[in-house]
C-alpha cells in the first residue's frame, strides 16, 4: 500500500516542476497549446513523467538557483520535448 501513497505524494509535491522548467526555458505552455504545439493530454504526460523522475530534488534546487536556462539539465526526463517547444516558440534552432 505504500507504493501508491508514495506515487501520489510525488505527483502532488513535484507536479509544478515541469511548468517551472518550461518557464525557465522560456516556454509558455498556454501559448504552446493555443499554437497547437502540444495538447492537454501531452502536458499531463509530461507532468507525470516529471513527478516520477528520480531527481526531483536536484531539479528543484536548480530551478531555485537559476530562473532562466538555455537548455534543460541532462537528467530532465522531458528535456527533448521542452527543447522542441522552446524551438517552436522562439524560433531558436
C-alpha positions in Angstrom: 0.0 0.0 0.0 3.0 2.3 0.5 3.8 2.5 -3.2 0.5 4.2 -4.4 0.7 6.6 -1.5 4.4 7.4 -2.4 3.4 8.0 -6.1 0.5 10.2 -5.1 2.8 12.2 -2.7 5.3 12.7 -5.5 2.6 13.7 -8.0 1.3 16.4 -5.6 4.7 17.5 -4.5 6.6 17.7 -7.8 3.7 18.5 -10.2 4.8 22.1 -10.6 8.4 21.3 -11.6 7.5 20.7 -15.3 5.9 24.1 -15.5 8.7 25.8 -13.7 11.3 24.2 -16.0 9.3 25.3 -19.0 9.2 28.9 -17.8 12.9 28.8 -17.1 13.5 27.7 -20.7 11.2 30.5 -22.0 8.4 28.2 -23.0 4.9 29.5 -22.4 2.8 26.3 -22.1 -0.5 28.0 -22.6 0.7 29.6 -25.8 2.1 26.3 -27.0 -1.4 24.8 -26.5 -3.0 27.7 -28.4 -0.4 27.4 -31.2 -1.2 23.7 -31.5 2.3 22.6 -30.5 1.0 20.5 -27.6 -2.3 19.4 -26.1 -3.5 18.9 -22.6 -3.1 15.1 -22.7 0.6 15.6 -23.6 1.1 18.1 -20.9 -0.4 15.7 -18.3 2.0 13.0 -19.5 4.9 15.4 -19.2 3.8 16.3 -15.7 3.5 12.6 -14.7 7.0 11.8 -16.2 8.4 14.7 -14.2 6.7 13.8 -11.0 8.0 10.2 -11.3 11.6 11.2 -12.2 14.3 10.1 -9.8 15.9 13.5 -9.5 13.2 16.0 -8.4 15.3 17.4 -5.6 18.1 18.3 -8.0 15.7 19.8 -10.4 14.0 21.9 -7.6 17.4 23.1 -6.4 18.5 24.0 -9.9 15.2 25.9 -10.5 15.7 27.8 -7.3 19.2 28.8 -8.3 18.5 29.7 -11.9 15.4 31.4 -13.1 16.4 31.1 -16.8 18.2 28.5 -18.8 19.1 27.8 -22.4 18.6 24.1 -22.1 17.2 21.7 -19.5 19.7 19.7 -17.5 20.8 16.3 -18.8 18.8 14.5 -16.2 15.5 16.1 -17.2 13.1 13.4 -18.5 11.3 16.0 -20.6 14.3 17.8 -22.0 13.7 16.8 -25.6 10.0 17.8 -25.6 10.8 21.1 -23.8 13.6 21.8 -26.2 11.3 21.3 -29.2 8.6 23.5 -27.6 11.3 26.2 -27.0 12.5 25.9 -30.6 8.9 26.3 -31.9 8.0 29.2 -29.6 11.2 31.2 -30.0 12.5 30.1 -33.4 15.7 29.0 -31.8 17.2 26.1 -33.8 
